[in-house]
C-alpha cells in the first residue's frame, strides 16, 4: 500500500493519475528500459529521439524530442522542473507533470487528464 503521506497528497487525483505517478515512481512504466527488462522490447533506445536509452530520467528530463514541452513545465515550476523528485512527489507539480505526459502522447490509451 502507498504511504499515508502519498495517499494524502494524491487524494484529489483520479485513479489513472495516481497509477501513472506510482508507475513513474517505481519504474514500472511502459518505457523502453522497463519493457526491455521484462522481455517486451529488443532495445533500450528511446523510440522518439533514438539517441539515448529511454529511462524515466530521459523521458522526464532530457529527451530532445520533448524539450519544448518541458519548457512549459519550467515556466510554472522554475527550478523545480529540473528535479524528478519534485515532479513525482510535490502536489504542486502534479498538474504540470500530467500535462506533460498527455502532451507527449507516449502512453496512448492512458489519458490522465487534469481536473
C-alpha positions as a Markdown table, in Angstrom:
| # | Residue | x | y | z |
|---|---|---|---|---|
| 1 | Unk | 0.0 | 0.0 | 0.0 |
| 2 | Unk | 1.2 | 3.5 | -0.7 |
| 3 | Unk | 2.2 | 5.5 | 2.4 |
| 4 | Unk | -0.3 | 7.7 | 4.2 |
| 5 | Unk | 1.5 | 10.8 | 3.0 |
| 6 | Unk | 1.3 | 9.7 | -0.6 |
| 7 | Unk | -2.4 | 8.9 | -0.3 |
| 8 | Unk | -3.0 | 12.3 | 1.2 |
| 9 | Unk | -1.1 | 14.2 | -1.5 |
| 10 | Unk | -2.9 | 12.3 | -4.2 |
| 11 | Unk | -6.4 | 12.3 | -2.8 |
| 12 | Unk | -7.7 | 14.7 | -5.4 |
| 13 | Unk | -6.3 | 12.9 | -8.4 |
| 14 | Unk | -8.1 | 10.2 | -10.4 |
| 15 | Unk | -7.2 | 6.6 | -10.1 |
| 16 | Unk | -5.5 | 6.8 | -13.5 |
| 17 | Unk | -3.4 | 9.8 | -12.4 |
| 18 | Unk | -2.3 | 8.1 | -9.2 |
| 19 | Unk | -1.5 | 4.9 | -11.2 |
| 20 | Unk | 0.7 | 6.9 | -13.5 |
| 21 | Unk | 2.6 | 8.5 | -10.6 |
| 22 | Unk | 3.1 | 5.2 | -8.9 |
| 23 | Unk | 4.4 | 3.7 | -12.2 |
| 24 | Unk | 6.8 | 6.6 | -12.7 |
| 25 | Unk | 8.0 | 6.4 | -9.1 |
| 26 | Unk | 8.6 | 2.7 | -9.1 |
| 27 | Unk | 10.0 | 2.4 | -12.7 |
| 28 | Unk | 7.2 | 0.0 | -13.8 |
| 29 | Unk | 6.0 | 2.1 | -16.7 |
| 30 | Unk | 5.9 | 1.4 | -20.4 |
| 31 | Unk | 9.2 | 3.0 | -21.3 |
| 32 | Unk | 11.9 | 1.1 | -23.1 |
| 33 | Unk | 14.1 | 0.4 | -20.0 |
| 34 | Unk | 11.2 | -1.4 | -18.3 |
| 35 | Unk | 9.9 | -3.1 | -21.4 |
| 36 | Unk | 13.4 | -4.4 | -22.2 |
| 37 | Unk | 13.9 | -5.7 | -18.7 |
| 38 | Unk | 10.7 | -7.7 | -18.9 |
| 39 | Unk | 11.5 | -9.0 | -22.4 |
| 40 | Unk | 8.9 | -6.9 | -24.3 |
| 41 | Unk | 11.4 | -4.7 | -26.2 |
| 42 | Unk | 14.6 | -5.5 | -28.1 |
| 43 | Unk | 16.2 | -2.2 | -27.5 |
| 44 | Unk | 16.6 | 0.3 | -24.6 |
| 45 | Unk | 16.8 | 3.2 | -27.1 |
| 46 | Unk | 14.2 | 5.9 | -26.9 |
| 47 | Unk | 11.7 | 5.4 | -29.8 |
| 48 | Unk | 11.2 | 9.1 | -30.1 |
| 49 | Unk | 14.7 | 10.7 | -30.3 |
| 50 | Unk | 16.8 | 7.5 | -30.9 |
| 51 | Unk | 19.8 | 9.0 | -29.1 |
| 52 | Unk | 19.7 | 7.6 | -25.5 |
| 53 | Unk | 18.2 | 4.8 | -23.5 |
| 54 | Unk | 14.6 | 5.6 | -22.6 |
| 55 | Unk | 14.7 | 5.7 | -18.8 |
| 56 | Unk | 12.4 | 7.7 | -16.6 |
| 57 | Unk | 15.1 | 10.4 | -16.3 |
| 58 | Unk | 15.5 | 10.6 | -20.0 |
| 59 | Unk | 11.7 | 10.8 | -20.6 |
| 60 | Unk | 11.1 | 13.5 | -18.0 |
| 61 | Unk | 14.4 | 15.4 | -18.1 |
| 62 | Unk | 16.4 | 15.1 | -21.3 |
| 63 | Unk | 14.7 | 13.7 | -24.3 |
| 64 | Unk | 15.4 | 16.2 | -27.1 |
| 65 | Unk | 12.0 | 15.5 | -28.7 |
| 66 | Unk | 10.2 | 16.8 | -25.7 |
| 67 | Unk | 12.3 | 19.9 | -25.0 |
| 68 | Unk | 9.6 | 22.3 | -25.9 |
| 69 | Unk | 7.1 | 20.6 | -23.7 |
| 70 | Unk | 9.5 | 20.7 | -20.7 |
| 71 | Unk | 9.9 | 24.4 | -21.2 |
| 72 | Unk | 6.2 | 24.7 | -20.3 |
| 73 | Unk | 6.8 | 23.0 | -17.0 |
| 74 | Unk | 9.8 | 25.2 | -16.4 |
| 75 | Unk | 7.7 | 28.4 | -16.9 |
| 76 | Unk | 5.5 | 27.3 | -14.0 |
| 77 | Unk | 7.8 | 25.3 | -11.7 |
| 78 | Unk | 11.1 | 27.1 | -12.4 |
| 79 | Unk | 13.9 | 25.2 | -10.8 |
| 80 | Unk | 11.5 | 22.6 | -9.5 |
| 81 | Unk | 11.1 | 21.4 | -13.1 |
| 82 | Unk | 14.7 | 20.2 | -13.0 |
| 83 | Unk | 14.1 | 17.7 | -10.2 |
| 84 | Unk | 12.5 | 14.3 | -10.7 |
| 85 | Unk | 11.9 | 14.2 | -7.0 |
| 86 | Unk | 9.8 | 17.4 | -7.2 |
| 87 | Unk | 7.9 | 16.3 | -10.2 |
| 88 | Unk | 7.0 | 13.0 | -8.6 |
| 89 | Unk | 6.3 | 14.0 | -5.0 |
| 90 | Unk | 5.3 | 17.6 | -4.9 |
| 91 | Unk | 1.5 | 18.0 | -5.3 |
| 92 | Unk | 2.1 | 21.5 | -6.8 |
| 93 | Unk | 4.0 | 19.8 | -9.7 |
| 94 | Unk | 1.4 | 17.1 | -10.5 |
| 95 | Unk | -0.7 | 19.3 | -12.8 |
| 96 | Unk | 2.3 | 20.2 | -14.9 |
| 97 | Unk | 3.6 | 16.7 | -14.9 |
| 98 | Unk | 0.3 | 15.3 | -16.0 |
| 99 | Unk | 0.0 | 17.9 | -18.8 |
| 100 | Unk | 3.5 | 16.9 | -20.0 |
| 101 | Unk | 2.6 | 13.2 | -20.0 |
| 102 | Unk | -0.6 | 13.9 | -22.0 |
| 103 | Unk | 1.2 | 16.2 | -24.4 |
| 104 | Unk | 4.0 | 13.6 | -25.2 |
| 105 | Unk | 1.3 | 11.1 | -26.1 |
| 106 | Unk | 3.9 | 8.5 | -25.1 |
| 107 | Unk | 1.3 | 6.4 | -23.3 |
| 108 | Unk | -1.5 | 6.3 | -25.8 |
| 109 | Unk | -4.7 | 4.9 | -24.3 |
| 110 | Unk | -3.6 | 6.1 | -20.8 |
| 111 | Unk | -5.0 | 9.6 | -20.9 |
| 112 | Unk | -4.6 | 11.3 | -17.5 |
| 113 | Unk | -6.5 | 14.5 | -17.9 |
| 114 | Unk | -6.1 | 17.2 | -15.3 |
| 115 | Unk | -9.0 | 18.1 | -13.1 |
